[in-house]
């Protein structure tokens, strides 16, 4: 194999494929990136749960393949001069990397033992802009559970139903739902994608209108961006019926400026090192909400003007859950709806239903 490509293009391909390289394995080949030169120059990482292929623009002078240690390969290329890079495979898997006056010789691994990323039948297929997909991941991923005792909640539900695409994440204390109209006319489907996969895809996606194609088989899903393809296993099992979890009746509703509420809760959380032990209290009364928090280290109290309908209420929450949701909401103003002082609350847009964030309160002596 002999290829020549720019350092920038090569480094971009390495950075993308490294996201699928295993960091905890006893198999040296899984710590590597597969380099393949045929009609295209392709880099591949595969940790057996997620696989990423990336096409790198290059001049292919001789075809072939080799596996190089991902960390070492990436560190070398990162420190090369800003110029053209030559990669050549010699006998006995010896790999030459040259760039201007730099010359490296690395011992590669025969590519025959590298796990192949499967081709998936394009049964359920839909397209979406990279920007929208990136936003939908960011706006729901934070609520994915890390509890390994409930593996189905370690991923996000991606569901297409009635021409609506929805992303749903639930961790037992909160739920994040983001929906968007879908122009895809294919049959409805429902899959659960590991949070790890969506986290890595979110890093790869660009905030552009270029489309990405997503298709899945029975136990795997592919995200195809043209020059980059991500294949991941799906989490098997039946996801929670999230629609039944969303309350319909509310005792109190308020309209509040998003950034004002976020800033206030963030300031309140500054005086606690243990958000699970100390909760932030919302006291809703006469067109204002008083946000307070008391800990062994001190106390804080702030007042925000709101539009209110319904009953007065005192209710407490883990501040982190409110901060995580408010940070990903772009609307200037939101509606917060409370079922009771011991029931879930809902954060929703003033108009429409593009997102729903449900947060369970913390039980205290005051409620």
N, C-alpha and C positions, 0 to 999 in steps of 0.2 A: 504494500500500500504506500502511496506517495500522494500527498495533497498539500496545497498551498492556500492559505486563507488569511484574512486580516485578523489581527489580534482582537479587535473589538468584537467582530462577529463570533470568533471562537470563544471568547470570554463570556459572551451572552449565552451561547449554547451550553457552556459548562455550568454557569450559574443556574440555568433552568433545570438541567438534568440532575444536578447535585441534589435537588429537592427530593429525588426518589432513590438516592443512594443510601443503603443501610449503614447505620452507625453502630449497630449492635448485632454482630453476626460472627460466627466462627468460620464462615466461608469467605476467603479472601476475594473471590471473584465478585461477590455482592458488594464489596467495598469499592468496586471499580466502575468506570464509565466505558461502555462499549463504543468503539469508533468503527464505523463501517463506511467504506467508499465503494460505491457501485455507480449507478447513474446519478446519485446524490451522495453528499457527505452527511452522515447521520450520527448523532450522539444519543446514547440510550442509558438511562439509569433504571434499575428495577430492584426493589426490596421485597418482591413477591406479594406485596399488598397494593402498591401503587407503582406504575411504570410510566416513564416520560421519555418520549422521543422528540428530538429537535433537529431540524434540518439547518445546516450551516452552509451559507453560500461560499463556494470554494472552487479552485481549479484542481480537478481530479486528474492526476497524471498516471496513476496506477491504482487499480482496485485492490481491495483486501480488507482485513478487519483485525482488530486487536483490542484487548481490555487493559486500561491503565488505572492505577490507583487514583481514585477521585480527588482526594485531598492533595496529594503530591502534584498531580497534573494541574489542578486548579491553581495551586500556589505558584507553580513555575510560570504558567501563562500570565497570571496576574502581574508578575514582576518583569515580564519581557518588555523590550522597547515597543513604542507605538509604531509597528511596522508589520510586514508580511511574515507569517509563521509557516515554516515547513515542517511537516510531520511525515516521517518515513519509517516503515517497518522493514528491518533487515532479517537475516537468518536468526533462528533460535529466539524469536520474539523480541529481539532488540529493537527499541524504538529510538529514533533520532529526532530531536526537536531543535530546530535552528531558527534564530531570528537576529538579523544583523550580525553582530559579533558574538552572540550567545550560542553555545552548543551544549546540549544535554543528551545523555544516553540513559535510557530507562529500560528496566526489565519489564516487559509486558506479560500478559497472560493470554494463552490461546483462547480465541473467542468461542470455540465450539461448546464450552461448558456454560456460557452465559444464558440465563433463562430468557426465552423468547416472549415478547409481549404479544398476546393473542390478538388476532383480528376478530372483531365482533360483528355479527350480523346486524345490519341497520334496520331492525324491526321497528322500534319506536324511535322516531327521529324528530327533533325540532331544532329550530335556529333561534338565536337570541343575540343581541348586540353584546360585545364584550363589556361595555360600560354598565349596562343594566345588570348583567350577570355578576359583575364585580360588586355592584351596589347591593344586590340581593344577598350575596354571601356575607358581606360586611355587616349588613343590617340584621342578620340572624345567627351568625356563627358563634357569637359570644354566649349564647344560651345553650349551646351543646353541652351535655353532661359529660363529666370525666369519671363517673362512677362505673367501674368495670363490672359491677354486679348487675347492671341494667344495660347490657351492650347495645340494645336497640336505640337507646337514647344517646349513644356515643356518636351518632350521626344526625344529619338533617334530612327531613323528609322533603323530597322534591316531587311535587304532584302537579299533574296537568289534568284539569277537569272543567268541563263546560267553558272551554276557551279561556281559562284562567290558569296561569302558572303560579304556583305557590311554593315558598320555602318555609319550613317550620322547624324550629328547634325548641326542645323542652329539657330542663334539667331537674324537674321536680319542685322547684321553687319559683320558676318563671317560665314564660313562653314567649317566643319571638316569631311572628308571622309576617311575611312580606309577600304581597301578591301583585301581579301585573297581567294585563290583558295579553293573550297569546293569539297570534294569527295562524298558528299551526293547525292544520285540519286533520292531523293524524289521530288515532285512537287515544283515549285517555290512558294515563299510566301513573304509577306511584312507586318510587324507589327510595331507599334510605342510603345516603352516601356518607362514608366516614368523615368526621370532622377534620381529621388530618388531611384527607384529600382536598376538601374544600378550602382549607387554610392555604395549602400550597398553590392551588389553582388561583385563589384570590391574589397571590403575590405575582403570578405570571401574567394575569389579565391586565390589559391597558384600558384607561378610560376613554375609549374611542368607539365609534359606531360600527366598526368592522364586525361582521357576524362570526359567531362560533357555532359549530354544529355539535349537538349532543345526541348520542344514541346509546341504547343499552340492550343487553341480553338478559338472560334469567338471573345471572349472578355477577355481572360486570357492567361498567358504564364507561363510555369514552367521551372525552371533551376534545374536539378536533378544531384547532385554530389555523389549519393550513400548514404552516411550517413547524407546528408543535402539536403533539398528540399526547394526551394524558389518559391512561387506562387505569381504572381502580376496581377493586372488588366492591361489591355491595354488602351491606349488613342485612343478613337474613332475619326474618321475623315480621310480625305485624306491629306497625307503629300505633301509638295511642290515637284514639279518635279525638283529635284536637278540637273539632267543631263543638263537641259536647262539653268541652271544658270552658268555653267562652261564655260568661254570664250574659243574660239578656236584660235583667232588671237591675236598676241602680238607685241607691238611696240619695246619693249626692253626685253632682257633676260640676266641674270647674273648667274654665278656659284660662290658660296661663301662657306667658311667653316662654318658649322652650329654653333659650339661653339663660334667662333670668332664673328659672327653676334649677337648671343644671348648675350654674355658678353657686347658687345658694347651698345646694346639697353637697357640692364639692368642698365648699368652705367648712360646712358642718363636719364633714368626714375627716378634716385635718386634725381634730383633737382626739382621735381614737386610733389605736394601733390594732384593734381587734373589731372589725366590722360585724363579725358574727355575734359578738357579745353585746356590743352597744349599737342600738338602733336609732335612726333619726325619726323624730316625731313630727307628724303633720297635724296641726290644729286648725281646722277649717271653720271660719266663723265670720259672718257679716262682710262678705266681699274681700276677705283677706285670708291668707294662709300663713300661719306662724310655723317656721321650721326651727326645731330645737334639738339639741343633743347634749346629754350630760354624761360625763365619764369621771373616773378617778383623777384625770389630769386637768379637767376644766369643764366649761360649759359654753355653749353658743346659742344665740337666738336671733333669728332674722324674720322679717315680715315682708310679704309680697302681696301686691294688689291682684285680685282675680275677679273674673265673672263667675258667679256661683248660683246654682239652682239646687234646691233640696235641703237636707237637714245639716245642722252643725255636726262636726265629727272630729274625733281624736283617733289617729291611727299611726302605727309605727312600721318602719321598713328597714331592711338592710340597705344602707345608703349605696353600696356598690351596685345593687340591682337597678336602682333608678339611674345612676350615673351611666352605666353601660347602655341602657336604652336611650336616654336623652342624647348621648353623644352621637348616635347614628341617625337621629331625626333631623332632617333638613328644614322642616317647616318652621316658620317664625313663631307660630302659635299652635298649641295642641289642646286636646280635650283629655282630661283625666277623670275617669268615672269610677266611683266607689260603690261597691255592693253593700258593705257594712264595715264596722270597725274591726271585724275579724275575718272578713271575706276578701277575695282577690279584687285588685283594682285593674283598670284597663287604661293604657295610654293609646290614643287613636288620633287620626287627623280630624281637624274641625270639619272638613268636607271630604267625602269619599271614604274608601276602605282599603287603601293601598298597604296599610300596615296595622298590626295590632300587637301590643306588648302587654302581657298579663304578668302581674307581680303579686305574690302572696305576702301578706303582712306578717310582722313579728308579734307574737302575743306578749303583752306586758301587763303589769298590774292595772294600768289605766284603761285597758280595753279588753 
